[in-house]
Amino acid sequence: GDWEMGRKISPHHPTAPSEKPHHPITEASLDKPLPWDHIDTGIDKKWLQEDLKRALEAVIVPDCSFDGCSHCGVCGPDFGHNIVIPPLPIPEFAGQFVPNTTRVQRLRVWFGKQGDMALVSHLDIMRLFDRAMRRAGLPIAFTGGYHPSPRISVASALPLGATSSGEIADFELTQRLDVATFRQRLVEVLPSDIPIYDVVELDLKAPAATQGLETAEYVLTIAVPESSTATQWQDWLDTIKHKSELWYEQTTKSGKTQLVNLRDRLFEMELVETTDVVTQSALSLRYLGSCCPDGTLLRPEQVLFILEQVSGQELQLLQIHRQRLLLRD
């Protein structure tokens, strides 16, 4: 029998569920109007009905790219007849991929993330670099194990939608390359919105950029509900600088809440624009905050929270730009 609401029901019980009746496909059912019938896809409904019947009968319909036309109706006078091309030969099996784990050289790259690339996530940036290395034919080293991956390490994930002119990535190669050659070949395959500012060679035993992070410098563009003077904003910044405690409640990944003193994570803060009247789109604020690998971070939204607490106004963050990442000496 079946279980329902925690009790067993006999198949002969009057409330026992019955099997849904099978409705065979008939000519009448195929001719019923469908919600998308008003959309002209270029394919006649009669052809779709016949194609469904062929599919139910397990009839193979040849691909019109490599065989004759099936007369579906897509290729009309405007498109012309389909062009039949010979199928590509199936390549011979070259064996399973064997990653090259040899590490001969480590290069550190300073790059930016501008324009539309601000809408590309951190994981997609990693995939972008992976494809760029393969497209440029650069000898990138791989990790071992069951899931080998290229030895490309980006120092810090940038918030989605933020731009930057100070990102850092480490690349480990299986063959030694001239720094200028590596830079030129990488620039040729990267989008223009991912500029390369500098490339230096490091010792293989040097700490990774992720481990050496200490601080990050941001420039925030903030919208103000009402016009306010630069003097008022400067007074608010001075108030923040003279405080020793600025508490913020944050939720951990485990769901626990904890209080964090954001003042300990803030090192510098100043207005970029110094005009007397700050308009809604012209207020820019630079700050230098903690960006340690142990999770001690000062995020842009936390800086906005500090400003709202001191100013008593509701503020809106329009743009985030990371100026640079600073490593320990």
Secondary structure by P-SEA (a helix, b strand, c coil): ccccccccccccccccccccccccccccccccccccccccccccaaaaaaaaaaaaaccccccccccccccccccccccccbbbbcccccccccccccccccccbbbbbbbbbccccccccaaaaaaaaaaaaaaaccbbbbbbcccccccccccccccccccccbbbbbbbbcccccaaaaaaaaaaccccccccccccccccccccccccccbbbbbbbbbbcccccaaaaaaaaaaaaaccbbbbbbbccccbbbbbcccccccbbbbcccccccccccbbbbbbbbbccccccccaaaaaaaaaaaacbbbbbcbbbbccccccc
